[in-house]
Amino acid sequence: MSDSEIEVRYQVEDGYVGKSRPQRFEIELNEFQHCETHTEYEMCLDELIQEEFNQCISWGCENYTDIIEAAKLYNATEEE
């Protein structure tokens, strides 16, 4: 890591205890060049973390097909 980079460490806050999985990525400090106030620095960092989160974190559903089929069956029953 160079002097113009810094490591960002964050984790997903999902409400479950004991599931800490810290995430890390590096950003270039020039990402903050346009910032003038403390609030702008915070907003910029928030956006960078959100972008990284959106690119790297995904979800999976173990019973996806079961849910779709149950919903279809429920809707068909309600229409009768």
C-alpha positions as CSV (number, residue, x, y, z in Angstrom):
1,M,0.0,0.0,0.0
2,S,1.4,3.4,-1.0
3,D,1.2,6.7,1.0
4,S,-1.7,7.7,-1.3
5,E,-3.8,4.7,-0.3
6,I,-5.5,3.6,2.9
7,E,-7.2,0.4,3.9
8,V,-10.9,0.6,4.7
9,R,-12.3,-2.0,7.1
10,Y,-16.0,-2.5,7.5
11,Q,-18.4,-5.3,8.3
12,V,-22.0,-6.1,7.5
13,E,-24.3,-5.1,10.4
14,D,-27.1,-7.7,10.0
15,G,-28.2,-8.0,13.7
16,Y,-26.8,-11.5,14.2
17,V,-24.5,-12.0,17.1
18,G,-21.2,-13.8,16.6
19,K,-21.1,-13.6,12.8
20,S,-18.3,-11.0,12.5
21,R,-16.7,-11.1,9.0
22,P,-14.7,-8.0,8.5
23,Q,-14.3,-6.8,4.9
24,R,-11.3,-4.9,3.6
25,F,-10.5,-2.9,0.6
26,E,-8.1,-0.1,-0.4
27,I,-8.9,3.3,-1.7
28,E,-6.9,6.1,-3.2
29,L,-6.9,9.2,-1.0
30,N,-7.4,11.3,-4.1
31,E,-11.0,10.1,-4.0
32,F,-11.5,12.9,-1.4
33,Q,-10.0,15.7,-3.5
34,H,-13.4,17.4,-4.0
35,C,-14.3,17.4,-0.3
36,E,-14.2,20.6,1.7
37,T,-16.1,19.9,4.9
38,H,-16.0,17.1,7.4
39,T,-19.6,16.1,6.3
40,E,-18.5,15.9,2.7
41,Y,-15.6,13.6,3.7
42,E,-18.0,11.4,5.6
43,M,-20.4,11.3,2.7
44,C,-17.7,10.4,0.2
45,L,-16.4,7.6,2.5
46,D,-20.0,6.3,2.9
47,E,-20.4,6.2,-0.9
48,L,-17.1,4.4,-1.4
49,I,-18.0,1.7,1.2
50,Q,-21.5,1.4,-0.3
51,E,-20.1,0.9,-3.8
52,E,-17.6,-1.7,-2.5
53,F,-20.4,-3.5,-0.6
54,N,-22.7,-3.5,-3.7
55,Q,-19.9,-5.0,-5.8
56,C,-18.7,-7.6,-3.4
57,I,-21.5,-8.7,-1.2
58,S,-24.4,-10.8,-2.5
59,W,-27.1,-12.8,-1.0
60,G,-28.3,-16.4,-1.5
61,C,-31.6,-18.0,-0.7
62,E,-31.6,-21.7,0.2
63,N,-35.2,-22.3,-0.6
64,Y,-35.8,-19.8,-3.5
65,T,-37.7,-22.3,-5.7
66,D,-39.8,-23.5,-2.8
67,I,-40.9,-20.0,-2.0
68,I,-41.9,-19.2,-5.6
69,E,-43.9,-22.4,-5.9
70,A,-45.6,-21.8,-2.5
71,A,-46.5,-18.3,-3.6
72,K,-47.9,-19.5,-7.0
73,L,-50.0,-22.1,-5.2
74,Y,-51.3,-19.6,-2.7
75,N,-52.2,-17.1,-5.5
76,A,-54.0,-19.9,-7.5
77,T,-55.9,-20.9,-4.4
78,E,-56.9,-17.3,-3.6
79,E,-58.2,-16.8,-7.1
80,E,-60.7,-19.7,-6.8
